[in-house]
Amino acid sequence: MTIHLKTPAEIEKMREAGRLAAEVLQVVAPHVKPGVTTEELDRICHEHIVNVQQATPANVGYRGYPKATCISVNNVICHGIPNESKVLKDGDILNIDVTVIKDGWHGDTSRMYYAGTPSVMARRLVDATYEAMWRGIRAVKPGATLGDIGHAIQQYAEGERFSVVREYCGHGIGKVYHDEPQVLHYGRPGEGLVLQEGMTFTIEPMINEGKRHAKVLPDGWTVVTKDRRLSAQWEHMIAVTATGVDVLTLGPGDAAGG
């Protein structure tokens, strides 16, 4: 396994791509409401990336994927394909996942949204997933391990009586979209790859209301919970620094640290 350590100058280029990706998620936020289609939300994101940012939506054509974003609603864990027939209803929760390429570097982030007023359980799941992501991020420092990150996420999520999806994980990133290492959202302290300054990767836990088991729909992309209960996901792209962690996908006004 080859890990590509980034220089400070390269990390700054990734920060710019990450800033653009975070901006997309903020631009689309006011449009998330009952009655809108996921197709329309994707169009807003796509047009902002191409026309305003003069950047490239990494997902379009990636392994045949047709859209600029993944939009995963309610029981969809990840890789939901935006389409005209998916109309948001009051109480829906959804993840929008976007990756922007700027000057050859990738910026990858996702967040949760509410259409209208969510249920108490939906809000609790979304909040717990957000906290689980930040617990994983706070575990990052030179000398820590990938197992430390996974354990921090798993211990918190399961303590809240939710489950951690195991088939999908975070990943190394830079000029390559999905690179080494794989960053599992479960694990044991002290196990796995030891972190070094200059590593860049995503932390993007997928947490289920019910059981952790997933299945892929016939379209080959959309991943849903087997028990049809809700799923939530948050994602940031980070760099390991000499003293800890640097989050590269914070938007204006976003709190570092959760």
C-alpha positions as a printed Julia matrix, in Angstrom:
258×3 Matrix{Float64}:
   0.0    0.0     0.0
   1.47   3.32   -1.12
   0.38   6.4     0.82
   1.01   9.73   -0.9
   2.11  12.28    1.69
   1.27  15.85    0.68
   3.48  18.92    1.0
   2.11  22.06    2.69
   1.72  23.66   -0.75
  -0.26  20.66   -2.02
  -2.48  20.73    1.07
  -3.29  24.38    0.35
  -4.44  23.38   -3.15
  -6.62  20.7    -1.57
  -7.98  23.28    0.86
  -9.1   25.43   -2.08
 -10.87  22.45   -3.69
 -12.37  21.62   -0.3
 -13.56  25.19    0.19
 -15.34  25.07   -3.17
 -17.03  21.76   -2.3
 -18.23  23.21    1.02
 -19.52  26.27   -0.83
 -21.64  24.06   -3.11
 -23.3   22.48   -0.06
 -24.1   25.93    1.3
 -25.43  27.24   -2.03
 -27.88  24.36   -2.39
 -29.12  24.49    1.23
 -31.95  27.05    0.75
 -33.37  24.94   -2.08
 -33.83  21.82    0.07
 -37.55  21.79    0.9
 -40.64  19.69    0.31
 -41.73  19.58   -3.33
 -38.27  19.9    -4.89
 -36.79  16.99   -6.85
 -33.33  15.6    -6.25
 -32.72  16.21   -9.96
 -33.24  19.96   -9.41
 -30.87  20.0    -6.42
 -28.22  18.25   -8.49
 -28.68  20.77  -11.32
 -28.12  23.67   -8.9
 -24.91  22.05   -7.64
 -23.66  21.18  -11.12
 -24.24  24.64  -12.51
 -22.54  26.33   -9.56
 -19.44  24.12   -9.89
 -19.11  24.6   -13.65
 -20.33  28.17  -14.21
 -19.45  29.98  -10.97
 -16.45  28.09   -9.66
 -14.97  27.22  -13.06
 -14.26  23.79  -11.62
 -15.1   20.18  -12.48
 -17.72  17.96  -10.76
 -15.67  14.82  -10.08
 -18.64  12.46   -9.97
 -19.86  13.02  -13.54
 -18.71  10.0   -15.54
 -16.78   8.52  -12.61
 -17.06   4.76  -13.16
 -20.11   5.6   -15.26
 -21.91   7.65  -12.6
 -24.27  10.12  -14.33
 -24.64  13.07  -11.94
 -22.62  15.77  -10.14
 -23.82  14.75   -6.68
 -25.03  11.75   -4.74
 -28.3   12.56   -2.96
 -29.35   9.9    -0.48
 -32.82  10.26    1.06
 -34.13   8.59    4.24
 -33.21   4.87    4.06
 -30.62   5.39    1.3
 -27.18   4.96    2.88
 -25.12   6.38    0.02
 -24.8    6.81   -3.78
 -28.4    7.85   -4.33
 -28.75   9.01   -7.96
 -30.63  12.31   -8.36
 -33.69  11.99  -10.6
 -36.86  13.81  -11.62
 -39.19  11.32   -9.98
 -37.75  11.71   -6.47
 -39.74  14.56   -4.93
 -38.85  15.52   -1.36
 -41.63  15.24    1.22
 -42.02  17.01    4.55
 -39.9   15.24    7.15
 -37.41  13.71    4.71
 -33.74  13.67    5.65
 -31.09  13.62    2.95
 -27.36  13.6     2.41
 -25.83  15.57   -0.46
 -22.3   14.44   -1.33
 -20.19  16.52   -3.69
 -16.62  16.37   -4.96
 -15.03  19.26   -6.84
 -11.82  19.12   -8.88
  -9.85  22.38   -9.0
  -6.39  22.57  -10.59
  -6.21  18.77  -10.53
  -6.97  18.43   -6.79
 -10.11  16.92   -5.27
 -12.3   18.4    -2.55
 -14.82  15.92   -1.12
 -17.5   16.6     1.5
 -21.11  15.82    2.37
 -23.72  16.91    4.86
 -27.26  16.19    5.98
 -30.33  18.33    5.29
 -33.95  18.33    6.41
 -36.88  18.86    4.05
 -39.45  20.5     6.29
 -39.69  19.19    9.84
 -37.97  15.88   10.64
 -39.11  13.36   13.22
 -37.49  13.32   16.64
 -35.71  10.07   15.73
 -34.47  11.46   12.41
 -33.01  14.52   14.11
 -31.38  12.38   16.78
 -29.79  10.14   14.14
 -28.49  13.11   12.12
 -27.06  14.8    15.23
 -25.43  11.58   16.45
 -23.84  10.96   13.04
 -22.42  14.5    13.03
 -20.94  13.97   16.49
 -19.56  10.57   15.48
 -17.75  12.15   12.52
 -16.19  14.79   14.73
 -15.11  12.2    17.3
 -13.34  10.41   14.48
 -11.72  13.66   13.31
 -10.56  14.53   16.82
  -8.76  11.17   17.03
  -6.44  12.18   14.16
  -2.83  13.04   14.98
   0.61  11.71   14.03
   1.21   8.39   15.76
  -2.48   7.57   16.12
  -3.92   4.74   14.01
  -6.85   4.26   11.67
  -8.23   1.91   14.3
  -8.34   4.81   16.76
 -10.54   6.77   14.34
 -12.87   3.86   13.68
 -13.15   3.05   17.38
 -14.04   6.63   18.31
 -16.86   6.64   15.75
 -18.14   3.14   16.52
 -18.07   3.52   20.29
 -20.1    6.72   20.17
 -22.62   5.59   17.52
 -23.3    2.24   19.16
 -23.51   3.98   22.54
 -26.38   5.99   21.05
 -28.0    2.67   19.99
 -27.29   3.17   16.31
 -25.2    0.97   14.0
 -22.2    1.65   11.75
 -22.28   0.65    8.08
 -19.21  -1.48    7.33
 -19.24  -1.94    3.56
 -18.39   1.7     2.77
 -15.63   3.82    4.23
 -13.51   6.94    4.0
 -10.54   7.05    1.66
  -7.27   8.69    0.81
  -7.63  11.61   -1.59
  -5.58  14.18   -3.47
  -5.0   14.19   -7.2
  -6.59  10.72   -7.09
 -10.28  10.67   -6.07
 -10.26   7.37   -4.16
  -6.76   6.52   -2.97
  -5.18   4.58   -0.13
  -5.77   4.22    2.75
  -9.28   2.94    3.35
 -10.63   4.6     6.49
 -13.05   2.28    8.28
 -15.62   3.78   10.64
 -15.28   0.95   13.13
 -12.2   -0.61   14.68
  -9.99  -1.2    17.66
  -7.64   1.29   19.28
  -4.01   0.94   18.24
  -4.75  -1.22   15.21
  -4.23  -0.39   11.54
  -2.1    2.13    9.69
  -0.14   4.62   11.81
  -0.91   8.21   10.81
   1.82  10.54    9.55
   1.96  14.24    8.84
   0.95  14.91    5.22
  -1.65  12.15    4.93
  -4.97  13.34    3.48
  -8.2   11.38    3.61
 -11.95  11.58    4.22
 -13.86  10.63    7.35
 -17.48   9.97    6.37
 -19.39   7.67    8.74
 -22.68   6.19    7.59
 -24.83   5.49   10.64
 -28.11   3.56   10.59
 -31.16   3.93   12.82
 -31.63   0.16   12.76
 -29.25  -2.64   11.83
 -26.03  -1.99    9.9
 -26.8   -4.26    6.95
 -26.93  -2.76    3.45
 -27.94  -3.82   -0.03
 -27.36  -2.35   -3.49
 -30.39  -1.67   -5.68
 -30.57  -2.95   -9.29
 -29.25   0.39  -10.66
 -25.83  -0.73   -9.37
 -25.3    2.43   -7.32
 -28.0    3.14   -4.75
 -27.24   1.56   -1.37
 -30.13   1.18    1.1
 -30.65  -0.19    4.59
 -31.89  -3.77    4.47
 -34.44  -3.06    7.21
 -35.6    0.14    5.42
 -34.91   2.28    8.46
 -33.16   5.64    8.26
 -29.48   6.25    7.56
 -27.38   9.4     7.92
 -23.89  10.47    6.82
 -21.55  13.44    7.24
 -18.16  13.84    5.57
 -15.1   16.04    5.87
 -11.74  15.83    4.1
  -8.77  16.22    6.46
  -4.99  16.47    6.53
  -2.78  15.08    9.29
  -0.61  17.91   10.64
   2.48  17.9    12.85
   0.29  18.46   15.91
  -3.1   16.99   14.97
  -5.64  17.52   12.23
  -6.62  20.18    9.7
 -10.16  20.03    8.26
  -9.98  21.08    4.6
 -13.71  21.23    3.81
 -15.02  23.82    6.26
 -17.29  26.42    4.67
 -17.7   30.01    5.87
 -19.24  29.93    9.31
 -18.73  26.18    9.76
 -17.52  25.28   13.23
 -14.27  23.34   13.45
 -14.73  20.66   16.06
 -18.44  20.03   15.78
